[in-house]
Amino acid sequence: MFDHTSRYYELETATLITAEGRHLSYKRRRFLPQAETLSRVLEMRVKEGDRLDTLAADLLGDPEQYWQICDANNAMNPFDLTAEIGRTLHIAQTQI
C-alpha cells in the first residue's frame, strides 16, 4: 500500500466491517515520535528561501523524506519550520 520510505509503511492495516458487510481497510493512526528520543546527527539554521523538500533532498537524499525533519523538530505543520529565518532545525538519523 505504501512505499518502504513512507512514514505510514510500518503502520498496522486494520479492517472495518460496515453494517452492510463491506470491508474497509485503513492504516492505524500514526503518532509523532518525541523528537528528544531521536538520534540527532546535525543542526542547521534556516536561510532565506529554504524549503523542507530541498533540505530533505540535500541532507537526506530524498525530497519526500521532509517528514523526518518535521519529526525531529516536533512539527505538525511543515511550513512552520522554515517560516522563521535563523531558526535552528535538528536533523535526526533517518528512520527508514
N, C-alpha and C positions, 0 to 999 in steps of 0.2 A: 504494500500500500504506500509506504514512504521509503525514500532512498535512505541508505545507511548513514548518510551525513545529516539527516533531518533531526531536529530536536524532538520529533514525535516518534522516531523509529522504534525505540525500545518500550514505548508505552503499550500496555496491555490492550488488546482489542476485546471489546465486550459486545454483547448482543442484547437488544431489547426486543421482546415479542409483544406486539401490539394486541389490542383486544380482537382485532380481525385476524390474528395469527400471522401477520407479516413479521419477518425477522429483519431488524435494522441493526447493522454493525456500526460501531463507532469506537474511537480511541478514548481511553480514560483520560481524565484531566491531568495536565502537566503542571506540577508545582515548580516554581522557580527555586533553584538551589540558592542557598545562602552564600553570597559572594565570599564571605570570610572563610568558607570551607574549601574554596578552590585554590589550587596552587598557582599563585601569580608568578609570571615569568618576565613581565615587562610593564613599565608605566610610560605613558606618553601624554603630552599636552595637546589639546585641541587647537588647531590653527584655522585661520580664515579659509573657508572653502572645503574643510574636511567633511567627508560623508562616511557613514558606517560601512557601506558596501565597498568603497575604495580602501578604507582602512583594513577591512577584513581581507580583501584581496592581497594587499601589501604585506600584512602581518601574519595572516593565517593561510594564505594561498588560495582562498576561495571567497568571492564576494557574498555568497549565500550563507556564509558562516558568521555574519554580523550578529546573529543571536547569541553567539558565545561572548562577544564583547558586552552585550546587554546583560547577560547572566553574571559576568564578572564585576559588573557595576550596579547590581540590584535595580536595573532599569526595566520598568514596564513599558515605557514609551521610548522607542529608539531615538526619536528626534530630540529628546531632552539631552541626550549625551553630547551632541555637537552644537547645541544652541548657545553655549557659553564659551567664547574664545578663552583659552588658557586653562580650561578645566583639565584636571588630571584624570585620565582613563587608565584603568587596570586591564591588563591583558592576561588571561589565565591560560594555563596549559590546556590544549584542546581536549574536549570531552568526547571525541569520537575515535 
